[in-house]
Amino acid sequence: MYMLHALARSRTGPGGRWNERGQATAEYALVILGAAALAGLVLAWAASTGKITRLLNAVLDSVIGQVG
């Protein structure tokens, strides 16, 4: 019983209000996971179309053309 009371106290702030400090961290983590998933989908699409290979080849050709 004491442990439940201590747990409830640790989750509430002054005046017995619920402590939401960890909620913001969880929300940021979910946004980062969503952004990473979206970036993964875009990269998978671009890799399947060959656009990344063409882009890198164009950049390297441009750099080599300017250097040599």
mmCIF file as Biopython writes it, N, C-alpha, C and O atoms, coordinates in Angstrom:
data_model
#
loop_
_atom_site.group_PDB
_atom_site.id
_atom_site.type_symbol
_atom_site.label_atom_id
_atom_site.label_alt_id
_atom_site.label_comp_id
_atom_site.label_asym_id
_atom_site.label_entity_id
_atom_site.label_seq_id
_atom_site.pdbx_PDB_ins_code
_atom_site.Cartn_x
_atom_site.Cartn_y
_atom_site.Cartn_z
_atom_site.occupancy
_atom_site.B_iso_or_equiv
_atom_site.auth_seq_id
_atom_site.auth_asym_id
_atom_site.pdbx_PDB_model_num
ATOM 1   N N  . MET A ? 1  ? 0.827  -1.194 0.000   1.0 0.0 1  A 1 
ATOM 2   C CA . MET A ? 1  ? 0.000  0.000  0.000   1.0 0.0 1  A 1 
ATOM 3   C C  . MET A ? 1  ? 0.869  1.255  0.000   1.0 0.0 1  A 1 
ATOM 4   O O  . MET A ? 1  ? 0.575  2.226  -0.697  1.0 0.0 1  A 1 
ATOM 5   N N  . TYR A ? 2  ? 1.943  1.223  0.790   1.0 0.0 2  A 1 
ATOM 6   C CA . TYR A ? 2  ? 2.816  2.388  0.859   1.0 0.0 2  A 1 
ATOM 7   C C  . TYR A ? 2  ? 3.432  2.686  -0.507  1.0 0.0 2  A 1 
ATOM 8   O O  . TYR A ? 2  ? 3.573  3.849  -0.884  1.0 0.0 2  A 1 
ATOM 9   N N  . MET A ? 3  ? 3.803  1.631  -1.254  1.0 0.0 3  A 1 
ATOM 10  C CA . MET A ? 3  ? 4.436  1.843  -2.556  1.0 0.0 3  A 1 
ATOM 11  C C  . MET A ? 3  ? 3.460  2.499  -3.534  1.0 0.0 3  A 1 
ATOM 12  O O  . MET A ? 3  ? 3.861  3.360  -4.317  1.0 0.0 3  A 1 
ATOM 13  N N  . LEU A ? 4  ? 2.205  2.112  -3.501  1.0 0.0 4  A 1 
ATOM 14  C CA . LEU A ? 4  ? 1.219  2.736  -4.380  1.0 0.0 4  A 1 
ATOM 15  C C  . LEU A ? 4  ? 1.042  4.206  -4.042  1.0 0.0 4  A 1 
ATOM 16  O O  . LEU A ? 4  ? 0.919  5.045  -4.935  1.0 0.0 4  A 1 
ATOM 17  N N  . HIS A ? 5  ? 1.030  4.518  -2.747  1.0 0.0 5  A 1 
ATOM 18  C CA . HIS A ? 5  ? 0.888  5.912  -2.335  1.0 0.0 5  A 1 
ATOM 19  C C  . HIS A ? 5  ? 2.113  6.724  -2.768  1.0 0.0 5  A 1 
ATOM 20  O O  . HIS A ? 5  ? 1.970  7.861  -3.217  1.0 0.0 5  A 1 
ATOM 21  N N  . ALA A ? 6  ? 3.309  6.155  -2.638  1.0 0.0 6  A 1 
ATOM 22  C CA . ALA A ? 6  ? 4.533  6.845  -3.047  1.0 0.0 6  A 1 
ATOM 23  C C  . ALA A ? 6  ? 4.549  7.049  -4.555  1.0 0.0 6  A 1 
ATOM 24  O O  . ALA A ? 6  ? 4.983  8.096  -5.035  1.0 0.0 6  A 1 
ATOM 25  N N  . LEU A ? 7  ? 4.079  6.056  -5.307  1.0 0.0 7  A 1 
ATOM 26  C CA . LEU A ? 7  ? 4.025  6.180  -6.762  1.0 0.0 7  A 1 
ATOM 27  C C  . LEU A ? 7  ? 3.050  7.278  -7.172  1.0 0.0 7  A 1 
ATOM 28  O O  . LEU A ? 7  ? 3.351  8.077  -8.058  1.0 0.0 7  A 1 
ATOM 29  N N  . ALA A ? 8  ? 1.912  7.321  -6.547  1.0 0.0 8  A 1 
ATOM 30  C CA . ALA A ? 8  ? 0.925  8.360  -6.850  1.0 0.0 8  A 1 
ATOM 31  C C  . ALA A ? 8  ? 1.466  9.734  -6.494  1.0 0.0 8  A 1 
ATOM 32  O O  . ALA A ? 8  ? 1.220  10.698 -7.219  1.0 0.0 8  A 1 
ATOM 33  N N  . ARG A ? 9  ? 2.196  9.841  -5.396  1.0 0.0 9  A 1 
ATOM 34  C CA . ARG A ? 9  ? 2.775  11.127 -5.003  1.0 0.0 9  A 1 
ATOM 35  C C  . ARG A ? 9  ? 3.844  11.568 -5.997  1.0 0.0 9  A 1 
ATOM 36  O O  . ARG A ? 9  ? 3.964  12.759 -6.284  1.0 0.0 9  A 1 
ATOM 37  N N  . SER A ? 10 ? 4.623  10.620 -6.526  1.0 0.0 10 A 1 
ATOM 38  C CA . SER A ? 10 ? 5.702  10.994 -7.445  1.0 0.0 10 A 1 
ATOM 39  C C  . SER A ? 10 ? 5.146  11.475 -8.781  1.0 0.0 10 A 1 
ATOM 40  O O  . SER A ? 10 ? 5.839  12.182 -9.513  1.0 0.0 10 A 1 
ATOM 41  N N  . ARG A ? 11 ? 3.911  11.107 -9.112  1.0 0.0 11 A 1 
ATOM 42  C CA . ARG A ? 11 ? 3.323  11.507 -10.377 1.0 0.0 11 A 1 
ATOM 43  C C  . ARG A ? 11 ? 2.515  12.789 -10.277 1.0 0.0 11 A 1 
ATOM 44  O O  . ARG A ? 11 ? 2.044  13.308 -11.289 1.0 0.0 11 A 1 
ATOM 45  N N  . THR A ? 12 ? 2.356  13.289 -9.095  1.0 0.0 12 A 1 
ATOM 46  C CA . THR A ? 12 ? 1.610  14.527 -8.928  1.0 0.0 12 A 1 
ATOM 47  C C  . THR A ? 12 ? 2.537  15.620 -8.453  1.0 0.0 12 A 1 
ATOM 48  O O  . THR A ? 12 ? 3.474  15.374 -7.693  1.0 0.0 12 A 1 
ATOM 49  N N  . GLY A ? 13 ? 2.272  16.817 -8.903  1.0 0.0 13 A 1 
ATOM 50  C CA . GLY A ? 13 ? 3.086  17.958 -8.515  1.0 0.0 13 A 1 
ATOM 51  C C  . GLY A ? 13 ? 2.462  18.689 -7.348  1.0 0.0 13 A 1 
ATOM 52  O O  . GLY A ? 13 ? 1.625  18.135 -6.637  1.0 0.0 13 A 1 
ATOM 53  N N  . PRO A ? 14 ? 2.866  19.936 -7.148  1.0 0.0 14 A 1 
ATOM 54  C CA . PRO A ? 14 ? 2.310  20.727 -6.063  1.0 0.0 14 A 1 
ATOM 55  C C  . PRO A ? 14 ? 0.804  20.867 -6.200  1.0 0.0 14 A 1 
ATOM 56  O O  . PRO A ? 14 ? 0.285  21.051 -7.301  1.0 0.0 14 A 1 
ATOM 57  N N  . GLY A ? 15 ? 0.126  20.782 -5.108  1.0 0.0 15 A 1 
ATOM 58  C CA . GLY A ? 15 ? -1.320 20.929 -5.119  1.0 0.0 15 A 1 
ATOM 59  C C  . GLY A ? 15 ? -2.036 19.691 -5.621  1.0 0.0 15 A 1 
ATOM 60  O O  . GLY A ? 15 ? -3.239 19.739 -5.876  1.0 0.0 15 A 1 
ATOM 61  N N  . GLY A ? 16 ? -1.314 18.567 -5.770  1.0 0.0 16 A 1 
ATOM 62  C CA . GLY A ? 16 ? -1.934 17.332 -6.209  1.0 0.0 16 A 1 
ATOM 63  C C  . GLY A ? 16 ? -2.210 17.265 -7.698  1.0 0.0 16 A 1 
ATOM 64  O O  . GLY A ? 16 ? -2.889 16.343 -8.149  1.0 0.0 16 A 1 
ATOM 65  N N  . ARG A ? 17 ? -1.702 18.218 -8.483  1.0 0.0 17 A 1 
ATOM 66  C CA . ARG A ? 17 ? -1.918 18.189 -9.935  1.0 0.0 17 A 1 
ATOM 67  C C  . ARG A ? 17 ? -0.996 17.166 -10.578 1.0 0.0 17 A 1 
ATOM 68  O O  . ARG A ? 17 ? 0.110  16.924 -10.096 1.0 0.0 17 A 1 
ATOM 69  N N  . TRP A ? 18 ? -1.462 16.567 -11.672 1.0 0.0 18 A 1 
ATOM 70  C CA . TRP A ? 18 ? -0.702 15.535 -12.366 1.0 0.0 18 A 1 
ATOM 71  C C  . TRP A ? 18 ? 0.549  16.132 -12.998 1.0 0.0 18 A 1 
ATOM 72  O O  . TRP A ? 18 ? 0.482  17.185 -13.632 1.0 0.0 18 A 1 
ATOM 73  N N  . ASN A ? 19 ? 1.667  15.480 -12.832 1.0 0.0 19 A 1 
ATOM 74  C CA . ASN A ? 19 ? 2.943  15.937 -13.373 1.0 0.0 19 A 1 
ATOM 75  C C  . ASN A ? 19 ? 3.050  15.481 -14.832 1.0 0.0 19 A 1 
ATOM 76  O O  . ASN A ? 19 ? 2.988  14.282 -15.104 1.0 0.0 19 A 1 
ATOM 77  N N  . GLU A ? 20 ? 3.209  16.416 -15.770 1.0 0.0 20 A 1 
ATOM 78  C CA . GLU A ? 20 ? 3.234  16.096 -17.196 1.0 0.0 20 A 1 
ATOM 79  C C  . GLU A ? 20 ? 4.611  16.285 -17.815 1.0 0.0 20 A 1 
ATOM 80  O O  . GLU A ? 20 ? 4.721  16.444 -19.030 1.0 0.0 20 A 1 
ATOM 81  N N  . ARG A ? 21 ? 5.665  16.272 -17.001 1.0 0.0 21 A 1 
ATOM 82  C CA . ARG A ? 21 ? 7.005  16.481 -17.545 1.0 0.0 21 A 1 
ATOM 83  C C  . ARG A ? 21 ? 7.397  15.425 -18.559 1.0 0.0 21 A 1 
ATOM 84  O O  . ARG A ? 21 ? 7.983  15.753 -19.591 1.0 0.0 21 A 1 
ATOM 85  N N  . GLY A ? 22 ? 7.090  14.174 -18.294 1.0 0.0 22 A 1 
ATOM 86  C CA . GLY A ? 22 ? 7.468  13.098 -19.207 1.0 0.0 22 A 1 
ATOM 87  C C  . GLY A ? 22 ? 6.637  13.058 -20.471 1.0 0.0 22 A 1 
ATOM 88  O O  . GLY A ? 22 ? 7.054  12.473 -21.471 1.0 0.0 22 A 1 
ATOM 89  N N  . GLN A ? 23 ? 5.465  13.675 -20.439 1.0 0.0 23 A 1 
ATOM 90  C CA . GLN A ? 23 ? 4.581  13.633 -21.603 1.0 0.0 23 A 1 
ATOM 91  C C  . GLN A ? 23 ? 5.205  14.362 -22.790 1.0 0.0 23 A 1 
ATOM 92  O O  . GLN A ? 23 ? 5.104  13.884 -23.920 1.0 0.0 23 A 1 
ATOM 93  N N  . ALA A ? 24 ? 5.840  15.491 -22.562 1.0 0.0 24 A 1 
ATOM 94  C CA . ALA A ? 24 ? 6.463  16.244 -23.656 1.0 0.0 24 A 1 
ATOM 95  C C  . ALA A ? 24 ? 7.580  15.421 -24.295 1.0 0.0 24 A 1 
ATOM 96  O O  . ALA A ? 24 ? 7.733  15.421 -25.516 1.0 0.0 24 A 1 
ATOM 97  N N  . THR A ? 25 ? 8.355  14.724 -23.478 1.0 0.0 25 A 1 
ATOM 98  C CA . THR A ? 25 ? 9.431  13.886 -24.002 1.0 0.0 25 A 1 
ATOM 99  C C  . THR A ? 25 ? 8.859  12.777 -24.872 1.0 0.0 25 A 1 
ATOM 100 O O  . THR A ? 25 ? 9.398  12.481 -25.939 1.0 0.0 25 A 1 
ATOM 101 N N  . ALA A ? 26 ? 7.785  12.172 -24.427 1.0 0.0 26 A 1 
ATOM 102 C CA . ALA A ? 26 ? 7.154  11.104 -25.214 1.0 0.0 26 A 1 
ATOM 103 C C  . ALA A ? 26 ? 6.610  11.654 -26.531 1.0 0.0 26 A 1 
ATOM 104 O O  . ALA A ? 26 ? 6.706  10.995 -27.566 1.0 0.0 26 A 1 
ATOM 105 N N  . GLU A ? 27 ? 6.042  12.852 -26.496 1.0 0.0 27 A 1 
ATOM 106 C CA . GLU A ? 27 ? 5.522  13.449 -27.720 1.0 0.0 27 A 1 
ATOM 107 C C  . GLU A ? 27 ? 6.646  13.748 -28.704 1.0 0.0 27 A 1 
ATOM 108 O O  . GLU A ? 27 ? 6.499  13.505 -29.901 1.0 0.0 27 A 1 
ATOM 109 N N  . TYR A ? 28 ? 7.769  14.273 -28.212 1.0 0.0 28 A 1 
ATOM 110 C CA . TYR A ? 28 ? 8.915  14.524 -29.090 1.0 0.0 28 A 1 
ATOM 111 C C  . TYR A ? 28 ? 9.418  13.217 -29.696 1.0 0.0 28 A 1 
ATOM 112 O O  . TYR A ? 28 ? 9.752  13.168 -30.880 1.0 0.0 28 A 1 
ATOM 113 N N  . ALA A ? 29 ? 9.473  12.168 -28.893 1.0 0.0 29 A 1 
ATOM 114 C CA . ALA A ? 29 ? 9.939  10.870 -29.395 1.0 0.0 29 A 1 
ATOM 115 C C  . ALA A ? 29 ? 9.021  10.356 -30.499 1.0 0.0 29 A 1 
ATOM 116 O O  . ALA A ? 29 ? 9.500  9.825  -31.500 1.0 0.0 29 A 1 
ATOM 117 N N  . LEU A ? 30 ? 7.714  10.508 -30.329 1.0 0.0 30 A 1 
ATOM 118 C CA . LEU A ? 30 ? 6.775  10.060 -31.363 1.0 0.0 30 A 1 
ATOM 119 C C  . LEU A ? 30 ? 6.915  10.874 -32.643 1.0 0.0 30 A 1 
ATOM 120 O O  . LEU A ? 30 ? 6.825  10.325 -33.741 1.0 0.0 30 A 1 
ATOM 121 N N  . VAL A ? 31 ? 7.135  12.172 -32.510 1.0 0.0 31 A 1 
ATOM 122 C CA . VAL A ? 31 ? 7.325  13.013 -33.700 1.0 0.0 31 A 1 
ATOM 123 C C  . VAL A ? 31 ? 8.601  12.610 -34.432 1.0 0.0 31 A 1 
ATOM 124 O O  . VAL A ? 31 ? 8.619  12.542 -35.661 1.0 0.0 31 A 1 
ATOM 125 N N  . ILE A ? 32 ? 9.658  12.346 -33.688 1.0 0.0 32 A 1 
ATOM 126 C CA . ILE A ? 32 ? 10.925 11.935 -34.309 1.0 0.0 32 A 1 
ATOM 127 C C  . ILE A ? 32 ? 10.766 10.584 -35.002 1.0 0.0 32 A 1 
ATOM 128 O O  . ILE A ? 32 ? 11.277 10.389 -36.105 1.0 0.0 32 A 1 
ATOM 129 N N  . LEU A ? 33 ? 10.058 9.649  -34.359 1.0 0.0 33 A 1 
ATOM 130 C CA . LEU A ? 33 ? 9.818  8.349  -34.993 1.0 0.0 33 A 1 
ATOM 131 C C  . LEU A ? 33 ? 8.992  8.504  -36.268 1.0 0.0 33 A 1 
ATOM 132 O O  . LEU A ? 33 ? 9.266  7.843  -37.270 1.0 0.0 33 A 1 
ATOM 133 N N  . GLY A ? 34 ? 7.995  9.364  -36.235 1.0 0.0 34 A 1 
ATOM 134 C CA . GLY A ? 34 ? 7.183  9.602  -37.426 1.0 0.0 34 A 1 
ATOM 135 C C  . GLY A ? 34 ? 8.001  10.210 -38.548 1.0 0.0 34 A 1 
ATOM 136 O O  . GLY A ? 34 ? 7.870  9.804  -39.702 1.0 0.0 34 A 1 
ATOM 137 N N  . ALA A ? 35 ? 8.844  11.179 -38.223 1.0 0.0 35 A 1 
ATOM 138 C CA . ALA A ? 35 ? 9.691  11.812 -39.235 1.0 0.0 35 A 1 
ATOM 139 C C  . ALA A ? 35 ? 10.686 10.813 -39.816 1.0 0.0 35 A 1 
ATOM 140 O O  . ALA A ? 35 ? 10.946 10.822 -41.019 1.0 0.0 35 A 1 
ATOM 141 N N  . ALA A ? 36 ? 11.244 9.951  -38.965 1.0 0.0 36 A 1 
ATOM 142 C CA . ALA A ? 36 ? 12.183 8.936  -39.447 1.0 0.0 36 A 1 
ATOM 143 C C  . ALA A ? 36 ? 11.482 7.936  -40.357 1.0 0.0 36 A 1 
ATOM 144 O O  . ALA A ? 36 ? 12.048 7.508  -41.362 1.0 0.0 36 A 1 
ATOM 145 N N  . ALA A ? 37 ? 10.256 7.565  -40.012 1.0 0.0 37 A 1 
ATOM 146 C CA . ALA A ? 37 ? 9.499  6.633  -40.855 1.0 0.0 37 A 1 
ATOM 147 C C  . ALA A ? 37 ? 9.202  7.264  -42.211 1.0 0.0 37 A 1 
ATOM 148 O O  . ALA A ? 37 ? 9.338  6.608  -43.244 1.0 0.0 37 A 1 
ATOM 149 N N  . LEU A ? 38 ? 8.804  8.517  -42.214 1.0 0.0 38 A 1 
ATOM 150 C CA . LEU A ? 38 ? 8.523  9.211  -43.468 1.0 0.0 38 A 1 
ATOM 151 C C  . LEU A ? 38 ? 9.792  9.335  -44.318 1.0 0.0 38 A 1 
ATOM 152 O O  . LEU A ? 38 ? 9.754  9.118  -45.529 1.0 0.0 38 A 1 
ATOM 153 N N  . ALA A ? 39 ? 10.906 9.683  -43.683 1.0 0.0 39 A 1 
ATOM 154 C CA . ALA A ? 39 ? 12.171 9.783  -44.418 1.0 0.0 39 A 1 
ATOM 155 C C  . ALA A ? 39 ? 12.564 8.428  -44.993 1.0 0.0 39 A 1 
ATOM 156 O O  . ALA A ? 39 ? 13.073 8.353  -46.111 1.0 0.0 39 A 1 
ATOM 157 N N  . GLY A ? 40 ? 12.335 7.370  -44.246 1.0 0.0 40 A 1 
ATOM 158 C CA . GLY A ? 40 ? 12.631 6.029  -44.740 1.0 0.0 40 A 1 
ATOM 159 C C  . GLY A ? 40 ? 11.804 5.676  -45.958 1.0 0.0 40 A 1 
ATOM 160 O O  . GLY A ? 40 ? 12.306 5.088  -46.915 1.0 0.0 40 A 1 
ATOM 161 N N  . LEU A ? 41 ? 10.519 6.044  -45.916 1.0 0.0 41 A 1 
ATOM 162 C CA . LEU A ? 41 ? 9.663  5.785  -47.069 1.0 0.0 41 A 1 
ATOM 163 C C  . LEU A ? 41 ? 10.108 6.567  -48.302 1.0 0.0 41 A 1 
ATOM 164 O O  . LEU A ? 41 ? 10.118 6.029  -49.409 1.0 0.0 41 A 1 
ATOM 165 N N  . VAL A ? 42 ? 10.476 7.827  -48.115 1.0 0.0 42 A 1 
ATOM 166 C CA . VAL A ? 42 ? 10.942 8.649  -49.236 1.0 0.0 42 A 1 
ATOM 167 C C  . VAL A ? 42 ? 12.241 8.081  -49.802 1.0 0.0 42 A 1 
ATOM 168 O O  . VAL A ? 42 ? 12.404 8.008  -51.020 1.0 0.0 42 A 1 
ATOM 169 N N  . LEU A ? 43 ? 13.167 7.678  -48.928 1.0 0.0 43 A 1 
ATOM 170 C CA . LEU A ? 43 ? 14.425 7.108  -49.401 1.0 0.0 43 A 1 
ATOM 171 C C  . LEU A ? 43 ? 14.195 5.781  -50.126 1.0 0.0 43 A 1 
ATOM 172 O O  . LEU A ? 43 ? 14.834 5.513  -51.144 1.0 0.0 43 A 1 
ATOM 173 N N  . ALA A ? 44 ? 13.298 4.960  -49.613 1.0 0.0 44 A 1 
ATOM 174 C CA . ALA A ? 44 ? 13.003 3.692  -50.286 1.0 0.0 44 A 1 
ATOM 175 C C  . ALA A ? 44 ? 12.416 3.939  -51.674 1.0 0.0 44 A 1 
ATOM 176 O O  . ALA A ? 44 ? 12.769 3.259  -52.637 1.0 0.0 44 A 1 
ATOM 177 N N  . TRP A ? 45 ? 11.517 4.920  -51.765 1.0 0.0 45 A 1 
ATOM 178 C CA . TRP A ? 45 ? 10.935 5.254  -53.073 1.0 0.0 45 A 1 
ATOM 179 C C  . TRP A ? 45 ? 12.008 5.777  -54.018 1.0 0.0 45 A 1 
ATOM 180 O O  . TRP A ? 45 ? 12.083 5.356  -55.172 1.0 0.0 45 A 1 
ATOM 181 N N  . ALA A ? 46 ? 12.835 6.692  -53.530 1.0 0.0 46 A 1 
ATOM 182 C CA . ALA A ? 46 ? 13.861 7.284  -54.390 1.0 0.0 46 A 1 
ATOM 183 C C  . ALA A ? 46 ? 14.876 6.239  -54.832 1.0 0.0 46 A 1 
ATOM 184 O O  . ALA A ? 46 ? 15.352 6.280  -55.967 1.0 0.0 46 A 1 
ATOM 185 N N  . ALA A ? 47 ? 15.209 5.307  -53.953 1.0 0.0 47 A 1 
ATOM 186 C CA . ALA A ? 47 ? 16.170 4.264  -54.319 1.0 0.0 47 A 1 
ATOM 187 C C  . ALA A ? 47 ? 15.577 3.325  -55.367 1.0 0.0 47 A 1 
ATOM 188 O O  . ALA A ? 47 ? 16.292 2.842  -56.245 1.0 0.0 47 A 1 
ATOM 189 N N  . SER A ? 48 ? 14.281 3.067  -55.278 1.0 0.0 48 A 1 
ATOM 190 C CA . SER A ? 48 ? 13.661 2.154  -56.243 1.0 0.0 48 A 1 
ATOM 191 C C  . SER A ? 48 ? 13.515 2.788  -57.623 1.0 0.0 48 A 1 
ATOM 192 O O  . SER A ? 48 ? 13.431 2.076  -58.623 1.0 0.0 48 A 1 
ATOM 193 N N  . THR A ? 49 ? 13.483 4.115  -57.688 1.0 0.0 49 A 1 
ATOM 194 C CA . THR A ? 49 ? 13.353 4.784  -58.989 1.0 0.0 49 A 1 
ATOM 195 C C  . THR A ? 49 ? 14.705 5.113  -59.609 1.0 0.0 49 A 1 
ATOM 196 O O  . THR A ? 49 ? 14.766 5.494  -60.778 1.0 0.0 49 A 1 
ATOM 197 N N  . GLY A ? 50 ? 15.788 4.973  -58.851 1.0 0.0 50 A 1 
ATOM 198 C CA . GLY A ? 50 ? 17.117 5.273  -59.363 1.0 0.0 50 A 1 
ATOM 199 C C  . GLY A ? 50 ? 17.465 6.751  -59.329 1.0 0.0 50 A 1 
ATOM 200 O O  . GLY A ? 50 ? 18.503 7.149  -59.858 1.0 0.0 50 A 1 
ATOM 201 N N  . LYS A ? 51 ? 16.623 7.569  -58.722 1.0 0.0 51 A 1 
ATOM 202 C CA . LYS A ? 51 ? 16.867 9.014  -58.698 1.0 0.0 51 A 1 
ATOM 203 C C  . LYS A ? 51 ? 18.093 9.375  -57.844 1.0 0.0 51 A 1 
ATOM 204 O O  . LYS A ? 51 ? 18.821 10.313 -58.170 1.0 0.0 51 A 1 
ATOM 205 N N  . ILE A ? 52 ? 18.317 8.639  -56.767 1.0 0.0 52 A 1 
ATOM 206 C CA . ILE A ? 52 ? 19.474 8.939  -55.912 1.0 0.0 52 A 1 
ATOM 207 C C  . ILE A ? 52 ? 20.767 8.663  -56.673 1.0 0.0 52 A 1 
ATOM 208 O O  . ILE A ? 52 ? 21.714 9.448  -56.606 1.0 0.0 52 A 1 
ATOM 209 N N  . THR A ? 53 ? 20.802 7.551  -57.391 1.0 0.0 53 A 1 
ATOM 210 C CA . THR A ? 53 ? 22.001 7.222  -58.179 1.0 0.0 53 A 1 
ATOM 211 C C  . THR A ? 53 ? 22.275 8.291  -59.223 1.0 0.0 53 A 1 
ATOM 212 O O  . THR A ? 53 ? 23.419 8.710  -59.402 1.0 0.0 53 A 1 
ATOM 213 N N  . ARG A ? 54 ? 21.234 8.733  -59.910 1.0 0.0 54 A 1 
ATOM 214 C CA . ARG A ? 54 ? 21.425 9.786  -60.924 1.0 0.0 54 A 1 
ATOM 215 C C  . ARG A ? 54 ? 21.863 11.093 -60.292 1.0 0.0 54 A 1 
ATOM 216 O O  . ARG A ? 54 ? 22.711 11.796 -60.840 1.0 0.0 54 A 1 
ATOM 217 N N  . LEU A ? 55 ? 21.289 11.426 -59.138 1.0 0.0 55 A 1 
ATOM 218 C CA . LEU A ? 55 ? 21.666 12.660 -58.449 1.0 0.0 55 A 1 
ATOM 219 C C  . LEU A ? 55 ? 23.132 12.620 -58.031 1.0 0.0 55 A 1 
ATOM 220 O O  . LEU A ? 55 ? 23.872 13.574 -58.270 1.0 0.0 55 A 1 
ATOM 221 N N  . LEU A ? 56 ? 23.554 11.519 -57.409 1.0 0.0 56 A 1 
ATOM 222 C CA . LEU A ? 56 ? 24.951 11.412 -56.975 1.0 0.0 56 A 1 
ATOM 223 C C  . LEU A ? 56 ? 25.903 11.419 -58.165 1.0 0.0 56 A 1 
ATOM 224 O O  . LEU A ? 56 ? 26.973 12.024 -58.098 1.0 0.0 56 A 1 
ATOM 225 N N  . ASN A ? 57 ? 25.528 10.759 -59.241 1.0 0.0 57 A 1 
ATOM 226 C CA . ASN A ? 57 ? 26.369 10.771 -60.443 1.0 0.0 57 A 1 
ATOM 227 C C  . ASN A ? 57 ? 26.481 12.186 -61.006 1.0 0.0 57 A 1 
ATOM 228 O O  . ASN A ? 57 ? 27.565 12.598 -61.420 1.0 0.0 57 A 1 
ATOM 229 N N  . ALA A ? 58 ? 25.389 12.928 -61.027 1.0 0.0 58 A 1 
ATOM 230 C CA . ALA A ? 58 ? 25.427 14.300 -61.543 1.0 0.0 58 A 1 
ATOM 231 C C  . ALA A ? 58 ? 26.307 15.180 -60.658 1.0 0.0 58 A 1 
ATOM 232 O O  . ALA A ? 58 ? 27.077 15.995 -61.168 1.0 0.0 58 A 1 
ATOM 233 N N  . VAL A ? 59 ? 26.203 15.027 -59.355 1.0 0.0 59 A 1 
ATOM 234 C CA . VAL A ? 59 ? 27.032 15.829 -58.431 1.0 0.0 59 A 1 
ATOM 235 C C  . VAL A ? 59 ? 28.498 15.496 -58.614 1.0 0.0 59 A 1 
ATOM 236 O O  . VAL A ? 59 ? 29.329 16.398 -58.719 1.0 0.0 59 A 1 
ATOM 237 N N  . LEU A ? 60 ? 28.830 14.222 -58.654 1.0 0.0 60 A 1 
ATOM 238 C CA . LEU A ? 60 ? 30.218 13.820 -58.823 1.0 0.0 60 A 1 
ATOM 239 C C  . LEU A ? 60 ? 30.767 14.261 -60.180 1.0 0.0 60 A 1 
ATOM 240 O O  . LEU A ? 60 ? 31.905 14.724 -60.258 1.0 0.0 60 A 1 
ATOM 241 N N  . ASP A ? 61 ? 29.989 14.126 -61.239 1.0 0.0 61 A 1 
ATOM 242 C CA . ASP A ? 61 ? 30.428 14.585 -62.556 1.0 0.0 61 A 1 
ATOM 243 C C  . ASP A ? 61 ? 30.699 16.088 -62.552 1.0 0.0 61 A 1 
ATOM 244 O O  . ASP A ? 61 ? 31.657 16.554 -63.169 1.0 0.0 61 A 1 
ATOM 245 N N  . SER A ? 62 ? 29.857 16.833 -61.860 1.0 0.0 62 A 1 
ATOM 246 C CA . SER A ? 62 ? 30.036 18.282 -61.771 1.0 0.0 62 A 1 
ATOM 247 C C  . SER A ? 62 ? 31.300 18.629 -61.007 1.0 0.0 62 A 1 
ATOM 248 O O  . SER A ? 62 ? 32.065 19.496 -61.430 1.0 0.0 62 A 1 
ATOM 249 N N  . VAL A ? 63 ? 31.525 17.961 -59.884 1.0 0.0 63 A 1 
ATOM 250 C CA . VAL A ? 63 ? 32.733 18.223 -59.074 1.0 0.0 63 A 1 
ATOM 251 C C  . VAL A ? 63 ? 33.973 17.845 -59.855 1.0 0.0 63 A 1 
ATOM 252 O O  . VAL A ? 63 ? 34.943 18.602 -59.871 1.0 0.0 63 A 1 
ATOM 253 N N  . ILE A ? 64 ? 33.967 16.692 -60.504 1.0 0.0 64 A 1 
ATOM 254 C CA . ILE A ? 64 ? 35.130 16.261 -61.294 1.0 0.0 64 A 1 
ATOM 255 C C  . ILE A ? 64 ? 35.355 17.220 -62.459 1.0 0.0 64 A 1 
ATOM 256 O O  . ILE A ? 64 ? 36.502 17.520 -62.788 1.0 0.0 64 A 1 
ATOM 257 N N  . GLY A ? 65 ? 34.295 17.704 -63.084 1.0 0.0 65 A 1 
ATOM 258 C CA . GLY A ? 65 ? 34.433 18.641 -64.194 1.0 0.0 65 A 1 
ATOM 259 C C  . GLY A ? 65 ? 35.047 19.963 -63.754 1.0 0.0 65 A 1 
ATOM 260 O O  . GLY A ? 65 ? 35.805 20.570 -64.510 1.0 0.0 65 A 1 
ATOM 261 N N  . GLN A ? 66 ? 34.735 20.418 -62.550 1.0 0.0 66 A 1 
ATOM 262 C CA . GLN A ? 66 ? 35.281 21.675 -62.055 1.0 0.0 66 A 1 
ATOM 263 C C  . GLN A ? 66 ? 36.722 21.528 -61.569 1.0 0.0 66 A 1 
ATOM 264 O O  . GLN A ? 66 ? 37.515 22.462 -61.679 1.0 0.0 66 A 1 
ATOM 265 N N  . VAL A ? 67 ? 37.057 20.362 -61.037 1.0 0.0 67 A 1 
ATOM 266 C CA . VAL A ? 67 ? 38.404 20.126 -60.520 1.0 0.0 67 A 1 
ATOM 267 C C  . VAL A ? 67 ? 39.387 19.839 -61.656 1.0 0.0 67 A 1 
ATOM 268 O O  . VAL A ? 67 ? 40.497 20.369 -61.675 1.0 0.0 67 A 1 
ATOM 269 N N  . GLY A ? 68 ? 38.977 19.017 -62.577 1.0 0.0 68 A 1 
ATOM 270 C CA . GLY A ? 68 ? 39.947 18.578 -63.608 1.0 0.0 68 A 1 
ATOM 271 C C  . GLY A ? 68 ? 39.563 19.078 -64.908 1.0 0.0 68 A 1 
ATOM 272 O O  . GLY A ? 68 ? 40.249 18.817 -65.897 1.0 0.0 68 A 1 
#
